[in-house]
Amino acid sequence: MGIGTSIFLIALGAILKFAVTAEVSGLEISTIGVILMVAGVLGLLVSLYFMSVATRRDPVPRDREPY
């Protein structure tokens, strides 16, 4: 899941939690909104973590032979 998908899930979850007032029998729309927001935040944190790990890698010098 990328950063854009995570932000989309957070926004969709917030809309379902705070803006939708419809009721569906057997389904809590606000609970689905909270679940989507939590999934979006977790996806965003994982994406940012992997991006930070990828940028901290030191490139291997090309002028030396490997051990």
mmCIF file as gemmi writes it, N, C-alpha and C atoms, coordinates in Angstrom:
data_model
loop_
_atom_site.group_PDB
_atom_site.id
_atom_site.type_symbol
_atom_site.label_atom_id
_atom_site.label_alt_id
_atom_site.label_comp_id
_atom_site.label_asym_id
_atom_site.label_entity_id
_atom_site.label_seq_id
_atom_site.pdbx_PDB_ins_code
_atom_site.Cartn_x
_atom_site.Cartn_y
_atom_site.Cartn_z
_atom_site.occupancy
_atom_site.B_iso_or_equiv
_atom_site.pdbx_formal_charge
_atom_site.auth_seq_id
_atom_site.auth_asym_id
_atom_site.pdbx_PDB_model_num
ATOM 1 N N . MET Axp A 1 ? 0.842 -1.161 0 1 0 ? 1 A 1
ATOM 2 C CA . MET Axp A 1 ? 0 0 0 1 0 ? 1 A 1
ATOM 3 C C . MET Axp A 1 ? 0.893 1.232 0 1 0 ? 1 A 1
ATOM 4 N N . GLY Axp A 2 ? 0.62 2.129 -0.891 1 0 ? 2 A 1
ATOM 5 C CA . GLY Axp A 2 ? 1.425 3.333 -0.992 1 0 ? 2 A 1
ATOM 6 C C . GLY Axp A 2 ? 0.868 4.47 -0.16 1 0 ? 2 A 1
ATOM 7 N N . ILE Axp A 3 ? 1.558 5.595 -0.238 1 0 ? 3 A 1
ATOM 8 C CA . ILE Axp A 3 ? 1.155 6.766 0.538 1 0 ? 3 A 1
ATOM 9 C C . ILE Axp A 3 ? -0.192 7.293 0.039 1 0 ? 3 A 1
ATOM 10 N N . GLY Axp A 4 ? -0.373 7.319 -1.261 1 0 ? 4 A 1
ATOM 11 C CA . GLY Axp A 4 ? -1.633 7.818 -1.818 1 0 ? 4 A 1
ATOM 12 C C . GLY Axp A 4 ? -2.826 6.96 -1.425 1 0 ? 4 A 1
ATOM 13 N N . THR Axp A 5 ? -2.656 5.659 -1.456 1 0 ? 5 A 1
ATOM 14 C CA . THR Axp A 5 ? -3.726 4.755 -1.053 1 0 ? 5 A 1
ATOM 15 C C . THR Axp A 5 ? -4.045 4.918 0.421 1 0 ? 5 A 1
ATOM 16 N N . SER Axp A 6 ? -3.025 5.098 1.234 1 0 ? 6 A 1
ATOM 17 C CA . SER Axp A 6 ? -3.235 5.282 2.667 1 0 ? 6 A 1
ATOM 18 C C . SER Axp A 6 ? -4.011 6.562 2.952 1 0 ? 6 A 1
ATOM 19 N N . ILE Axp A 7 ? -3.649 7.634 2.28 1 0 ? 7 A 1
ATOM 20 C CA . ILE Axp A 7 ? -4.359 8.898 2.477 1 0 ? 7 A 1
ATOM 21 C C . ILE Axp A 7 ? -5.802 8.784 1.996 1 0 ? 7 A 1
ATOM 22 N N . PHE Axp A 8 ? -6.01 8.069 0.902 1 0 ? 8 A 1
ATOM 23 C CA . PHE Axp A 8 ? -7.37 7.837 0.405 1 0 ? 8 A 1
ATOM 24 C C . PHE Axp A 8 ? -8.205 7.069 1.429 1 0 ? 8 A 1
ATOM 25 N N . LEU Axp A 9 ? -7.625 6.024 2.038 1 0 ? 9 A 1
ATOM 26 C CA . LEU Axp A 9 ? -8.359 5.256 3.041 1 0 ? 9 A 1
ATOM 27 C C . LEU Axp A 9 ? -8.678 6.099 4.27 1 0 ? 9 A 1
ATOM 28 N N . ILE Axp A 10 ? -7.746 6.945 4.675 1 0 ? 10 A 1
ATOM 29 C CA . ILE Axp A 10 ? -7.998 7.823 5.82 1 0 ? 10 A 1
ATOM 30 C C . ILE Axp A 10 ? -9.147 8.782 5.504 1 0 ? 10 A 1
ATOM 31 N N . ALA Axp A 11 ? -9.126 9.372 4.319 1 0 ? 11 A 1
ATOM 32 C CA . ALA Axp A 11 ? -10.179 10.32 3.934 1 0 ? 11 A 1
ATOM 33 C C . ALA Axp A 11 ? -11.534 9.615 3.801 1 0 ? 11 A 1
ATOM 34 N N . LEU Axp A 12 ? -11.551 8.453 3.186 1 0 ? 12 A 1
ATOM 35 C CA . LEU Axp A 12 ? -12.804 7.713 3.031 1 0 ? 12 A 1
ATOM 36 C C . LEU Axp A 12 ? -13.351 7.291 4.392 1 0 ? 12 A 1
ATOM 37 N N . GLY Axp A 13 ? -12.478 6.85 5.267 1 0 ? 13 A 1
ATOM 38 C CA . GLY Axp A 13 ? -12.918 6.473 6.605 1 0 ? 13 A 1
ATOM 39 C C . GLY Axp A 13 ? -13.47 7.655 7.382 1 0 ? 13 A 1
ATOM 40 N N . ALA Axp A 14 ? -12.834 8.819 7.245 1 0 ? 14 A 1
ATOM 41 C CA . ALA Axp A 14 ? -13.326 10.012 7.933 1 0 ? 14 A 1
ATOM 42 C C . ALA Axp A 14 ? -14.691 10.43 7.396 1 0 ? 14 A 1
ATOM 43 N N . ILE Axp A 15 ? -14.878 10.304 6.103 1 0 ? 15 A 1
ATOM 44 C CA . ILE Axp A 15 ? -16.185 10.632 5.519 1 0 ? 15 A 1
ATOM 45 C C . ILE Axp A 15 ? -17.254 9.687 6.053 1 0 ? 15 A 1
ATOM 46 N N . LEU Axp A 16 ? -16.946 8.395 6.085 1 0 ? 16 A 1
ATOM 47 C CA . LEU Axp A 16 ? -17.933 7.436 6.591 1 0 ? 16 A 1
ATOM 48 C C . LEU Axp A 16 ? -18.201 7.632 8.078 1 0 ? 16 A 1
ATOM 49 N N . LYS Axp A 17 ? -17.196 8.006 8.829 1 0 ? 17 A 1
ATOM 50 C CA . LYS Axp A 17 ? -17.358 8.165 10.276 1 0 ? 17 A 1
ATOM 51 C C . LYS Axp A 17 ? -18.121 9.436 10.631 1 0 ? 17 A 1
ATOM 52 N N . PHE Axp A 18 ? -17.764 10.55 10.013 1 0 ? 18 A 1
ATOM 53 C CA . PHE Axp A 18 ? -18.287 11.832 10.467 1 0 ? 18 A 1
ATOM 54 C C . PHE Axp A 18 ? -19.372 12.443 9.58 1 0 ? 18 A 1
ATOM 55 N N . ALA Axp A 19 ? -19.444 12.065 8.305 1 0 ? 19 A 1
ATOM 56 C CA . ALA Axp A 19 ? -20.357 12.763 7.4 1 0 ? 19 A 1
ATOM 57 C C . ALA Axp A 19 ? -21.575 11.944 6.988 1 0 ? 19 A 1
ATOM 58 N N . VAL Axp A 20 ? -21.49 10.641 7.029 1 0 ? 20 A 1
ATOM 59 C CA . VAL Axp A 20 ? -22.601 9.813 6.569 1 0 ? 20 A 1
ATOM 60 C C . VAL Axp A 20 ? -23.524 9.529 7.744 1 0 ? 20 A 1
ATOM 61 N N . THR Axp A 21 ? -24.808 9.824 7.555 1 0 ? 21 A 1
ATOM 62 C CA . THR Axp A 21 ? -25.787 9.596 8.615 1 0 ? 21 A 1
ATOM 63 C C . THR Axp A 21 ? -26.779 8.494 8.263 1 0 ? 21 A 1
ATOM 64 N N . ALA Axp A 22 ? -26.574 7.844 7.135 1 0 ? 22 A 1
ATOM 65 C CA . ALA Axp A 22 ? -27.489 6.779 6.721 1 0 ? 22 A 1
ATOM 66 C C . ALA Axp A 22 ? -27.326 5.566 7.63 1 0 ? 22 A 1
ATOM 67 N N . GLU Axp A 23 ? -28.385 4.797 7.723 1 0 ? 23 A 1
ATOM 68 C CA . GLU Axp A 23 ? -28.359 3.587 8.533 1 0 ? 23 A 1
ATOM 69 C C . GLU Axp A 23 ? -28.635 2.383 7.648 1 0 ? 23 A 1
ATOM 70 N N . VAL Axp A 24 ? -27.864 1.332 7.856 1 0 ? 24 A 1
ATOM 71 C CA . VAL Axp A 24 ? -28.029 0.084 7.131 1 0 ? 24 A 1
ATOM 72 C C . VAL Axp A 24 ? -28.215 -1.003 8.177 1 0 ? 24 A 1
ATOM 73 N N . SER Axp A 25 ? -29.222 -1.831 8.008 1 0 ? 25 A 1
ATOM 74 C CA . SER Axp A 25 ? -29.467 -2.86 9.018 1 0 ? 25 A 1
ATOM 75 C C . SER Axp A 25 ? -28.353 -3.892 8.994 1 0 ? 25 A 1
ATOM 76 N N . GLY Axp A 26 ? -27.831 -4.19 10.174 1 0 ? 26 A 1
ATOM 77 C CA . GLY Axp A 26 ? -26.774 -5.177 10.301 1 0 ? 26 A 1
ATOM 78 C C . GLY Axp A 26 ? -25.394 -4.657 9.983 1 0 ? 26 A 1
ATOM 79 N N . LEU Axp A 27 ? -25.253 -3.327 9.794 1 0 ? 27 A 1
ATOM 80 C CA . LEU Axp A 27 ? -23.966 -2.763 9.4 1 0 ? 27 A 1
ATOM 81 C C . LEU Axp A 27 ? -23.8 -1.386 10.027 1 0 ? 27 A 1
ATOM 82 N N . GLU Axp A 28 ? -22.727 -1.201 10.765 1 0 ? 28 A 1
ATOM 83 C CA . GLU Axp A 28 ? -22.434 0.099 11.35 1 0 ? 28 A 1
ATOM 84 C C . GLU Axp A 28 ? -21.457 0.85 10.442 1 0 ? 28 A 1
ATOM 85 N N . ILE Axp A 29 ? -21.927 1.868 9.787 1 0 ? 29 A 1
ATOM 86 C CA . ILE Axp A 29 ? -21.099 2.617 8.845 1 0 ? 29 A 1
ATOM 87 C C . ILE Axp A 29 ? -19.987 3.359 9.575 1 0 ? 29 A 1
ATOM 88 N N . SER Axp A 30 ? -20.255 3.852 10.756 1 0 ? 30 A 1
ATOM 89 C CA . SER Axp A 30 ? -19.219 4.576 11.495 1 0 ? 30 A 1
ATOM 90 C C . SER Axp A 30 ? -18.093 3.637 11.92 1 0 ? 30 A 1
ATOM 91 N N . THR Axp A 31 ? -18.415 2.387 12.232 1 0 ? 31 A 1
ATOM 92 C CA . THR Axp A 31 ? -17.372 1.413 12.582 1 0 ? 31 A 1
ATOM 93 C C . THR Axp A 31 ? -16.497 1.098 11.378 1 0 ? 31 A 1
ATOM 94 N N . ILE Axp A 32 ? -17.101 0.982 10.22 1 0 ? 32 A 1
ATOM 95 C CA . ILE Axp A 32 ? -16.328 0.756 8.996 1 0 ? 32 A 1
ATOM 96 C C . ILE Axp A 32 ? -15.416 1.947 8.729 1 0 ? 32 A 1
ATOM 97 N N . GLY Axp A 33 ? -15.902 3.151 9.01 1 0 ? 33 A 1
ATOM 98 C CA . GLY Axp A 33 ? -15.074 4.347 8.844 1 0 ? 33 A 1
ATOM 99 C C . GLY Axp A 33 ? -13.864 4.327 9.754 1 0 ? 33 A 1
ATOM 100 N N . VAL Axp A 34 ? -14.064 3.915 10.998 1 0 ? 34 A 1
ATOM 101 C CA . VAL Axp A 34 ? -12.938 3.841 11.933 1 0 ? 34 A 1
ATOM 102 C C . VAL Axp A 34 ? -11.932 2.784 11.478 1 0 ? 34 A 1
ATOM 103 N N . ILE Axp A 35 ? -12.431 1.652 11.022 1 0 ? 35 A 1
ATOM 104 C CA . ILE Axp A 35 ? -11.541 0.587 10.538 1 0 ? 35 A 1
ATOM 105 C C . ILE Axp A 35 ? -10.725 1.072 9.347 1 0 ? 35 A 1
ATOM 106 N N . LEU Axp A 36 ? -11.355 1.774 8.423 1 0 ? 36 A 1
ATOM 107 C CA . LEU Axp A 36 ? -10.628 2.295 7.258 1 0 ? 36 A 1
ATOM 108 C C . LEU Axp A 36 ? -9.589 3.335 7.662 1 0 ? 36 A 1
ATOM 109 N N . MET Axp A 37 ? -9.925 4.184 8.626 1 0 ? 37 A 1
ATOM 110 C CA . MET Axp A 37 ? -8.951 5.178 9.078 1 0 ? 37 A 1
ATOM 111 C C . MET Axp A 37 ? -7.755 4.516 9.75 1 0 ? 37 A 1
ATOM 112 N N . VAL Axp A 38 ? -7.992 3.508 10.571 1 0 ? 38 A 1
ATOM 113 C CA . VAL Axp A 38 ? -6.892 2.805 11.235 1 0 ? 38 A 1
ATOM 114 C C . VAL Axp A 38 ? -6.02 2.088 10.205 1 0 ? 38 A 1
ATOM 115 N N . ALA Axp A 39 ? -6.658 1.44 9.23 1 0 ? 39 A 1
ATOM 116 C CA . ALA Axp A 39 ? -5.889 0.758 8.18 1 0 ? 39 A 1
ATOM 117 C C . ALA Axp A 39 ? -5.072 1.761 7.374 1 0 ? 39 A 1
ATOM 118 N N . GLY Axp A 40 ? -5.629 2.931 7.099 1 0 ? 40 A 1
ATOM 119 C CA . GLY Axp A 40 ? -4.898 3.954 6.368 1 0 ? 40 A 1
ATOM 120 C C . GLY Axp A 40 ? -3.704 4.486 7.137 1 0 ? 40 A 1
ATOM 121 N N . VAL Axp A 41 ? -3.88 4.71 8.432 1 0 ? 41 A 1
ATOM 122 C CA . VAL Axp A 41 ? -2.77 5.203 9.256 1 0 ? 41 A 1
ATOM 123 C C . VAL Axp A 41 ? -1.666 4.157 9.344 1 0 ? 41 A 1
ATOM 124 N N . LEU Axp A 42 ? -2.047 2.894 9.557 1 0 ? 42 A 1
ATOM 125 C CA . LEU Axp A 42 ? -1.036 1.83 9.612 1 0 ? 42 A 1
ATOM 126 C C . LEU Axp A 42 ? -0.296 1.69 8.277 1 0 ? 42 A 1
ATOM 127 N N . GLY Axp A 43 ? -1.037 1.754 7.174 1 0 ? 43 A 1
ATOM 128 C CA . GLY Axp A 43 ? -0.405 1.692 5.864 1 0 ? 43 A 1
ATOM 129 C C . GLY Axp A 43 ? 0.527 2.856 5.617 1 0 ? 43 A 1
ATOM 130 N N . LEU Axp A 44 ? 0.145 4.036 6.077 1 0 ? 44 A 1
ATOM 131 C CA . LEU Axp A 44 ? 0.993 5.218 5.926 1 0 ? 44 A 1
ATOM 132 C C . LEU Axp A 44 ? 2.275 5.078 6.735 1 0 ? 44 A 1
ATOM 133 N N . LEU Axp A 45 ? 2.16 4.589 7.96 1 0 ? 45 A 1
ATOM 134 C CA . LEU Axp A 45 ? 3.347 4.4 8.789 1 0 ? 45 A 1
ATOM 135 C C . LEU Axp A 45 ? 4.294 3.356 8.197 1 0 ? 45 A 1
ATOM 136 N N . VAL Axp A 46 ? 3.742 2.269 7.692 1 0 ? 46 A 1
ATOM 137 C CA . VAL Axp A 46 ? 4.578 1.227 7.08 1 0 ? 46 A 1
ATOM 138 C C . VAL Axp A 46 ? 5.251 1.765 5.823 1 0 ? 46 A 1
ATOM 139 N N . SER Axp A 47 ? 4.521 2.505 5.007 1 0 ? 47 A 1
ATOM 140 C CA . SER Axp A 47 ? 5.095 3.073 3.788 1 0 ? 47 A 1
ATOM 141 C C . SER Axp A 47 ? 6.226 4.05 4.115 1 0 ? 47 A 1
ATOM 142 N N . LEU Axp A 48 ? 6.011 4.905 5.095 1 0 ? 48 A 1
ATOM 143 C CA . LEU Axp A 48 ? 7.049 5.859 5.469 1 0 ? 48 A 1
ATOM 144 C C . LEU Axp A 48 ? 8.26 5.153 6.064 1 0 ? 48 A 1
ATOM 145 N N . TYR Axp A 49 ? 8.035 4.101 6.825 1 0 ? 49 A 1
ATOM 146 C CA . TYR Axp A 49 ? 9.157 3.343 7.385 1 0 ? 49 A 1
ATOM 147 C C . TYR Axp A 49 ? 10.001 2.723 6.277 1 0 ? 49 A 1
ATOM 148 N N . PHE Axp A 50 ? 9.353 2.079 5.317 1 0 ? 50 A 1
ATOM 149 C CA . PHE Axp A 50 ? 10.111 1.449 4.238 1 0 ? 50 A 1
ATOM 150 C C . PHE Axp A 50 ? 10.81 2.478 3.357 1 0 ? 50 A 1
ATOM 151 N N . MET Axp A 51 ? 10.209 3.649 3.2 1 0 ? 51 A 1
ATOM 152 C CA . MET Axp A 51 ? 10.888 4.697 2.436 1 0 ? 51 A 1
ATOM 153 C C . MET Axp A 51 ? 12.124 5.2 3.176 1 0 ? 51 A 1
ATOM 154 N N . SER Axp A 52 ? 12.041 5.312 4.499 1 0 ? 52 A 1
ATOM 155 C CA . SER Axp A 52 ? 13.198 5.79 5.251 1 0 ? 52 A 1
ATOM 156 C C . SER Axp A 52 ? 14.304 4.746 5.289 1 0 ? 52 A 1
ATOM 157 N N . VAL Axp A 53 ? 13.952 3.482 5.337 1 0 ? 53 A 1
ATOM 158 C CA . VAL Axp A 53 ? 14.962 2.42 5.317 1 0 ? 53 A 1
ATOM 159 C C . VAL Axp A 53 ? 15.65 2.373 3.958 1 0 ? 53 A 1
ATOM 160 N N . ALA Axp A 54 ? 14.893 2.566 2.904 1 0 ? 54 A 1
ATOM 161 C CA . ALA Axp A 54 ? 15.464 2.499 1.56 1 0 ? 54 A 1
ATOM 162 C C . ALA Axp A 54 ? 16.42 3.662 1.294 1 0 ? 54 A 1
ATOM 163 N N . THR Axp A 55 ? 16.184 4.807 1.898 1 0 ? 55 A 1
ATOM 164 C CA . THR Axp A 55 ? 17.064 5.953 1.644 1 0 ? 55 A 1
ATOM 165 C C . THR Axp A 55 ? 18.312 5.921 2.518 1 0 ? 55 A 1
ATOM 166 N N . ARG Axp A 56 ? 18.328 5.114 3.57 1 0 ? 56 A 1
ATOM 167 C CA . ARG Axp A 56 ? 19.495 5.048 4.445 1 0 ? 56 A 1
ATOM 168 C C . ARG Axp A 56 ? 20.541 4.049 3.974 1 0 ? 56 A 1
ATOM 169 N N . ARG Axp A 57 ? 20.26 3.277 2.976 1 0 ? 57 A 1
ATOM 170 C CA . ARG Axp A 57 ? 21.226 2.288 2.5 1 0 ? 57 A 1
ATOM 171 C C . ARG Axp A 57 ? 22.412 2.98 1.853 1 0 ? 57 A 1
ATOM 172 N N . ASP Axp A 58 ? 23.605 2.524 2.202 1 0 ? 58 A 1
ATOM 173 C CA . ASP Axp A 58 ? 24.812 3.07 1.604 1 0 ? 58 A 1
ATOM 174 C C . ASP Axp A 58 ? 25.092 2.351 0.298 1 0 ? 58 A 1
ATOM 175 N N . PRO Axp A 59 ? 25.348 3.088 -0.757 1 0 ? 59 A 1
ATOM 176 C CA . PRO Axp A 59 ? 25.663 2.427 -2.021 1 0 ? 59 A 1
ATOM 177 C C . PRO Axp A 59 ? 27.036 1.747 -1.947 1 0 ? 59 A 1
ATOM 178 N N . VAL Axp A 60 ? 27.181 0.669 -2.658 1 0 ? 60 A 1
ATOM 179 C CA . VAL Axp A 60 ? 28.444 -0.063 -2.698 1 0 ? 60 A 1
ATOM 180 C C . VAL Axp A 60 ? 29.381 0.665 -3.65 1 0 ? 60 A 1
ATOM 181 N N . PRO Axp A 61 ? 30.598 0.988 -3.201 1 0 ? 61 A 1
ATOM 182 C CA . PRO Axp A 61 ? 31.544 1.65 -4.113 1 0 ? 61 A 1
ATOM 183 C C . PRO Axp A 61 ? 31.88 0.731 -5.292 1 0 ? 61 A 1
ATOM 184 N N . ARG Axp A 62 ? 31.899 1.268 -6.477 1 0 ? 62 A 1
ATOM 185 C CA . ARG Axp A 62 ? 32.138 0.472 -7.68 1 0 ? 62 A 1
ATOM 186 C C . ARG Axp A 62 ? 33.621 0.297 -7.986 1 0 ? 62 A 1
ATOM 187 N N . ASP Axp A 63 ? 34.48 1.071 -7.317 1 0 ? 63 A 1
ATOM 188 C CA . ASP Axp A 63 ? 35.892 0.985 -7.654 1 0 ? 63 A 1
ATOM 189 C C . ASP Axp A 63 ? 36.636 -0.11 -6.861 1 0 ? 63 A 1
ATOM 190 N N . ARG Axp A 64 ? 35.979 -0.711 -5.88 1 0 ? 64 A 1
ATOM 191 C CA . ARG Axp A 64 ? 36.618 -1.758 -5.099 1 0 ? 64 A 1
ATOM 192 C C . ARG Axp A 64 ? 36.026 -3.118 -5.444 1 0 ? 64 A 1
ATOM 193 N N . GLU Axp A 65 ? 36.821 -4.14 -5.285 1 0 ? 65 A 1
ATOM 194 C CA . GLU Axp A 65 ? 36.368 -5.508 -5.499 1 0 ? 65 A 1
ATOM 195 C C . GLU Axp A 65 ? 35.615 -5.988 -4.247 1 0 ? 65 A 1
ATOM 196 N N . PRO Axp A 66 ? 34.561 -6.787 -4.424 1 0 ? 66 A 1
ATOM 197 C CA . PRO Axp A 66 ? 33.887 -7.332 -3.256 1 0 ? 66 A 1
ATOM 198 C C . PRO Axp A 66 ? 34.799 -8.341 -2.529 1 0 ? 66 A 1
ATOM 199 N N . TYR Axp A 67 ? 34.555 -8.544 -1.262 1 0 ? 67 A 1
ATOM 200 C CA . TYR Axp A 67 ? 35.397 -9.444 -0.465 1 0 ? 67 A 1
ATOM 201 C C . TYR Axp A 67 ? 35.252 -10.861 -0.881 1 0 ? 67 A 1
